[in-house]
Amino acid sequence: MLTEPMLDLINEIWQTMRTNKLRTLLTGISVAWGIFMLIMLVGLAKGVYNSFADGDFAKTANIVQVWPGYASLPYNGLKEGRAISIRNSDLEKIERENAAEVDYASAMINMPSTVISTSRDYVNSGYIGAFPEAQEQLVMSHGRFINQRDLEAKRKVIVIDKKRADILFGRDDKAVGNTVNMAGLTFTVIGVYDHKWKNDIYIPYTTAYALKGYDGKVTTIRVSATGINTMEKAEALEKNVRATLGKAESFDPDDSSAVWIWNRFSNYISNQKAMGILNTVMWVIGLLTLITGIVGVSNIMFVSVRERTHEIGIRRAIGAKPLKILKQVILESVAMTTVFGYIGILLGTVGTEILAHVFEGSDFIKDPTVDVSLALEVTLVLIIAGALAGLFPAMRALKIRPVEALRTE
């Protein structure tokens, strides 16, 4: 039930709005537009962040990848310019010498392009010898990825992408359990995956290692880190891995060209900072847009105070305390701002839902819709903005003396 003071407040707001219809309408549009833009901009920033957070890169941020390079510095009598290899034996060394930070180390072997055929069709493609960890965020449409038993038994099994499964078998759901001919051998398809941009073909690492000839060399080393939560720790891990490989492969540990290292966590931290800056920029732009409407509310309240000089003077004459006058004007301003602000919130909510529909399935923006936390934040902004809009008119009201009631008779 509404109390008498609340009814008085509603009546005062209604009278103010009726007395200044055009000004109130234009100001209301400005406030609603400001809140609408604030929600849309913050929603867009949220959508970009969600896309980044749910992407393959963010979900595998604890991975450090290493590729062989060329020495740019002499080392122990060895000249610069020589090719550096990374080897299967380096995996155990990396795990042993960096046990505190490294969960495990695995490798990949990139095999040259070859014909992969069935009785129906064929494709030309390279393929990768991989550990089970290479699955990362691959979504298996049918079957499974390579597992540890495949490695131990050196099984001739293969995982292919959906597009090639369609070509080789007519339909991707027919691939699992059937065979393909590759590199003079018959491989059984154990899985089909669907990915927006990956189309690699995978066989067990040990099988590829045998096909390659056991020369010890690998194409890529993948180091899975644990407990890495700061840029300093990520950089220290990279330095330690480079030092381990330098000792094992005879190159200067300070030689950044000897092996190429992609530290995903460092990049993840940098991108997180960029997302934070983007969100802040969107809030600033939205708040600047809102200021136009807040200035309008403040102007209306100044006009309202001037037109109610007689009334305020009488209140002061019969004993109304300054704090009550101050609170009355500020509450009117907050209420007016909130009324139009919630219209903006409603429009902004609808707008973000439309954005979510338009960008559904997009890699750039994901779920930009308004949640409870954002609604609460915007509500808090409305209350603060309304209070600021009413503060200066309220200070003007405090300067009115009881004698003003007589002067305006």
N, C-alpha and C positions, 0 to 999 in steps of 0.2 A: 504494500500500500504506500502511495506517495504521501510524504509528510508535508506539512504546510510550508516549511522553508523551500522544499523541492518544488512545490507548486508555484511559489513566488518566483523562483529562479526560472522555471519554464516560461512563466508569464512575461518576465523581464526580457528573456531572449526573444520570445515571439513578438513583443512590442518593438524591440530593436530592429528585428528583421522586417516587420511591416512598415516601420517608419522609413527604412532605407532599402526599399525593394530592389531597385536596379543595382545599387552598390553591393547589396548582399548577394544578389544572383551572380554578379561578375566575380566577387570575392570567393563565393562558394565554388564556382567553376575552377578558379585558380587553385584553391586548396585541393579539390578533388583531382584535378589534373596533376598537381604536384605529387600527391600520394600515388596516383595511378602510375606515373612515370617512375617513382621510387620503387614500387613493387615490380614493375616490368624489368627495370634495369638490374635490380638485385636478383630477380628470378633468372634473368639471362646469365648473370655471373654464377649463380648456383648451378644452372644447367651445364655450363662449361666445366665447372669444378666436378660435378657428378660424372660427366663424361670422362674426365681425366682420372678420377678416383676409381671408376669401374673398368677402365681400360686395361689391356694386357700389360702395358708398361708399369702401371702403378701396382698391379697385383704381383709382379715379379721384380719389385724394386730391390730385393735383397740379392740379386744376381750380379756377379762380376764376370764379364766375358773377356777372354784373352785370345788374340790372334798373333801369329808369327809376323815379324817384320825384318828390318835390316839394321845392323849395328851402325850407329853414327859416331861411336867413340871407340878408340883402341882399348884392348883389355888383355892383360897378361901376355903381351907379345902378339896378340891377334889384331889384325888391322880392321879399321872401320869399313863399312860397305858390304860386309859378308852377310849372307842370309842366315837368319836365326830360325831354328825349328823348335816346336814344342812337341813333347812326346807323351806317350801313354804313362811312362814311368814318373812323369812330373805330378800326376794326380795324387799319388800317395805322399809325395814330398810336401805338396801344398797342404794336405790335410794334417800331416804330422807336425810340420813346423809352425802352423797357424791354428792349432787345435782350439784355442780360445775363441776365435772369431769365425772359423770355417766349420760349417755343418757337414758338407761333403763337397767333393770335386768330381765332375764328370767331364766327358769329352764328346765331340762330334767329329765324324769323318765325312767330308764331302766327296762323293764319288762322281766320276765323269758322266756325261750324258750318254744314255744308251737307249735301245729300243725296248719298250715294255709292251708286250702284246698278249692278246687273247685270240680265240678263234673268230671273234667278232670284229676287232679293230686293234689299232696300236697307237702309241704315243711315244714321242722322244722326250726324255727327261733325265736329269741327274737325280741322284737320291742320296740320302743321308743315313749314316750309321749313327744311331743315337741310343742314349740311356733312357729309362722310363721318365726321368725328370724333364726331358725335352717336350713332353706333352704340354707343360705350362698351362695355358688357358684354352687349349684346343677343346672344342666341344665335339664329342664323338656322336655322329648321327647314327652309326650302326657299329656294333662290335666294340672293340676295346683298343687301347694303345699297347705298345710294347711293355712287357713286364720283366721282372727279374729272372723268371724261369726261362724266358726266351733268350736272355743273355747267357745264362749258364749252359743251356743246351745248344747254343749257336743255331737256333732254329731259322729255317728259311721262311720267314713270315714277313708280311709287308703291310703298311698302313698308307692309304692313299686319300687324296682329297675328293670331295664330292664331284667336281667337274670331270676329273679323269675317270672316276667310277662310272659316270654316265656314258662316257665315250667307250670305255672298254667293255662294259656289261649291259649297256642300254638303259639301265636304271641303277641308281646308286644302292638301292636296297637289295639288289641281287648280288652284290660284290662279295660280301663276307662269306667265307667258306669256299669260294671258288679260287682258281689259280691263275697266275700270270706268268709269262716267260720273260726272264730278265737276266742279262749277263750269262746266257747259256744255262741257266738254272730255272727250276720251277719254284715259285714262291706262292704261299697261301695267303690270301687277303684275310686279315684278322680285324681290320677296322677301317671305317670311312669317317672322315671328319669334315666339318663345314666351317669355314673361316672367311671373313670378309676380304682378307688380302693374302693370307698364307696359302701356298699350294705345294708345299714340299712333300716329298715321298720319303717314308722312313722304313728302315730295316734295323734289326738289333745291332748294336755297336760291335759286338764280338763277331757277328757274321760279316759285317763290312770290313772289320780288321783282318779277318782271314782272307777275304776276297782281295784285299789290298796287298797282302803279302807279308804281314807281320814286320814291317820296317820300323815300327815304333812311332812314327810320326802321326800327329793328329792335326785336324784343321782348326778346331776351336776347343778351348777349355772353358768350362762353366763352373764358377765357384759360387756355392750357395752360402751366404753369410748368416750369422746369427748374432743378435744383440747389437746390431748396427743401427743406432737411432740418432746420430748427429753427423754433421758434415765432417767433423774432425776424425771420428771413428771410421767413416767411410774412406777418407783419404789415407788414414793409417793402414787400413786393410789393403788398399791398392798398392801402397808402398811396400808392404810386407810380401805380398804376392809377387811383385816385381823382383824383390830381393831374392826370394826363394828360387824363382826361375833364372835369375842372373847367375846364381851359384851353380844351378844344375846345368845350364846351357852355355855357360862361360861368356857372359856379357856384363858390362858395367851396370850395377843396379840403378844408377842415375840416368841411364840411357833410355829416354822415353820412346825412341824409335825402334828399339830392339824387339819389343813386343807391343802390340796395340791393345790397350785395355779400355773397355767400356764399363765404367762404374755406374750402374743404373741407379744406385741409391743417391749418388751425388746429383745426378740429373733430376731425380725425383724430388729432392729437397729444393733444388733451384726452381722446378716447376711449381712446387707448393708455394714458394714465396711469391712467384708470379701470380698464382691464383689469389693469394691474399691481397696483393696490390690491386688486382682487377676488381675484387669485391669492394675494397675501400674506395676505389675510383668511382664505381657505380653508386655507392652510397653518397659520396660527395656530390656527384652530378644530380642525383635525385633530390638531395636536401637543398641544393641551390635552386632547383626548379620549384621546390615547395616554398622557399622563402618569399617568392612573389605573392603567393596566396596569404602567407602569414602577415606580410606588410598590409595587405588589404584588410584582413581581420583587425589589425591594430588600428587602421584608419577608421573603420566602422566604430570601434570602441571609443576612439577619441570623439567622434561625432556624437555618439550616444551619451558620453559623459558631459559634453557641452550642452546638449539638449536637456539633460536632467540636472543641470546646475541647481535649479530651484529645489527639486526634490532632495538632492543630496544635502543642500544647505539646511533644509527642514530636519532631515535625519540627524545631522550634526547638532542642530539646536536642541533636539529632544533627547540627546545623549548617546547617539550611535557612536560606537568606538571606531577609531581609524582602521583598526584591523578588520572589522566587519565590512566597512566600505571597500577596503582593499580586496578582501576575499570575494565579495560580491562581484566586483568587476572582473577579477581574474577567472572566477568560475564561469561567468557568462562567456568570456573569451574561449576558455577551454571547451565548454559545451558546444559553442558554435563551430569551432575548429573540428571537434570530434564528429559532429553530425555530418559535415561535408566530407571530412576525412574518411569516414566509413563508407560513404558513397564511392570514394576513390578506391578503397580497399576492395569493395565488391567488384568494381570494374577491373581492377588489377588482377583479382583472382580469376575472373572470367578470361582476361587477356592471357594470363600464364597457362591456363588450360588450353586455350587456342594454340599457344606456342608449343605446348607439349604434343598436341595433335599434329601440328605442321611438321615438327622436327622428330616425329616418332621414327625410330630406327636410325636416326642420324648419329654419326660418330662424333659430331662437334658439340651438340647440346642434348642433354639427357635429363628428363624430369625437372623442368624449371618451375614447377608448380609451387604455390605458397603452402607452407606447413604452419603448424601452431606456433613454433618459435619465431618465425618471421612475422606472423600476425601480431604476436605480443610485442615484438620489437617496434613495429610500425605504430602500434597503439601507444607505446611509451613515447615515441617521437611526437605523436599527435598531442599528447598531454603536455609535454615539455614545450612544444611549439605554441600551443594555445596559451600556456602560462606566460611565455615570453611576449606573445602578441598582446596580452592584456596587462602586462606589468606597467608599461609606461602610461597608458591611459589611467590605470589605477592610481599611479603616483600623482597624475594630474588631478584625479578626484580627491585625493587626500589634501590638496591645497585649497579646496573649496571650504570657506568658512561659513558659519551660521548666518552671517550678515548677508551672504549671497542670496539667501531666501527672500530677503526684503528687496534687494536690488533688481530682482527679476520679476517682481510682482507686476 
